[in-house]
Amino acid sequence: MNDSEIRHNIKVLQSEIPAGINLVAVSKFHPEDAVMAAYEAGQRRFGESRVQELIRKSDALPADIEWHFIGHLQTNKVRQLIGKTSLIESVDSERLLEIIDRESEKAGVTTRVLMQIHVAREETKFGFSPEELLDYFRQRRFESLKATHICGVMGMASNTDDLGRVREDFQKIAELFRIIKDEIPELRGFDEISMGMSGDWPIAVEEGATLIRVGTRIFGVREY
Ligand SMILES: *Cc1c(COP(=O)(O)O)cnc(C)c1O
């Protein structure tokens, strides 16, 4: 996509997304110029899946961009990322969460995160199983966090053409979110459900998404 196509895609998407739902423009593997084209169309929230790439772009691009980290985060890269994101959407283990908390405390910042839930059929996707996540909250293990704010959940649907299956996956994610919210009323600011990508975001919105993460529809196909 060229810059004017990217600007157009942002405007169209923003007009299609219902009010109150926030778009994360997934710019991974696309150059800074592409991010700036979206920025010129008013987009301020971008998603990256690799630590070095996020840092490189955040150093080079305007300071009012909010960077969301959406990829699998290796524990040895946490320190570099702390302070650079407005939201780490992909916390996929308790160990990772503990390291984020420790490094945030050391750095004197509070890091906002989402808990990634694994509901998709694929073996390869990262995340907490529904049971693990419920145990984590029911046992109130979040109470030990000192410098991390859990803002909600993130998930991906199965990679399939079966849209009924995709919808079921999103329903599971939203249901889990509601169970946690109902059972643990003292959780403050636990409000976000991040789900839906280029191919399935309208279904995700119908099932309760508050954040959608769209890459290909804005920037075109990625060249890895
Ligand atoms: C790459 C990616 C997206 C964006 O996917 P598209 O199909 O390009 O919209 C969304 N979420 C996550 C976690 C991703 O890794």
The ligand as an SDF file (V2000), in Angstrom:
LIG
                    3D

 15 15  0  0  0  0  0  0  0  0999 V2000
   -0.1050   -9.5160   13.3900 C   0  0  0  0  0  0  0  0  0  0  0  0
   -1.1240   -9.4920   14.4600 C   0  0  0  0  0  0  0  0  0  0  0  0
   -2.3550   -8.8370   14.2710 C   0  0  0  0  0  0  0  0  0  0  0  0
   -2.7850   -8.1870   12.9760 C   0  0  0  0  0  0  0  0  0  0  0  0
   -3.1880   -9.1590   12.0420 O   0  0  0  0  0  0  0  0  0  0  0  0
   -3.8210   -8.7530   10.6130 P   0  0  0  0  0  0  0  0  0  0  0  0
   -4.4410  -10.0040   10.1490 O   0  0  0  0  0  0  0  0  0  0  0  0
   -2.6680   -8.3140    9.7640 O   0  0  0  0  0  0  0  0  0  0  0  0
   -4.7990   -7.6750   10.8390 O   0  0  0  0  0  0  0  0  0  0  0  0
   -3.2230   -8.7930   15.3490 C   0  0  0  0  0  0  0  0  0  0  0  0
   -2.9120   -9.3520   16.5370 N   0  0  0  0  0  0  0  0  0  0  0  0
   -1.7480   -9.9880   16.7390 C   0  0  0  0  0  0  0  0  0  0  0  0
   -1.4800  -10.5770   18.0740 C   0  0  0  0  0  0  0  0  0  0  0  0
   -0.8230  -10.0860   15.7120 C   0  0  0  0  0  0  0  0  0  0  0  0
    0.3250  -10.7360   15.9470 O   0  0  0  0  0  0  0  0  0  0  0  0
  1  2  1  0
  2  3  1  0
  2 14  2  0
  3  4  1  0
  3 10  2  0
  4  5  1  0
  5  6  1  0
  6  7  2  0
  6  8  1  0
  6  9  1  0
 10 11  1  0
 11 12  2  0
 12 13  1  0
 12 14  1  0
 14 15  1  0
M  END
$$$$
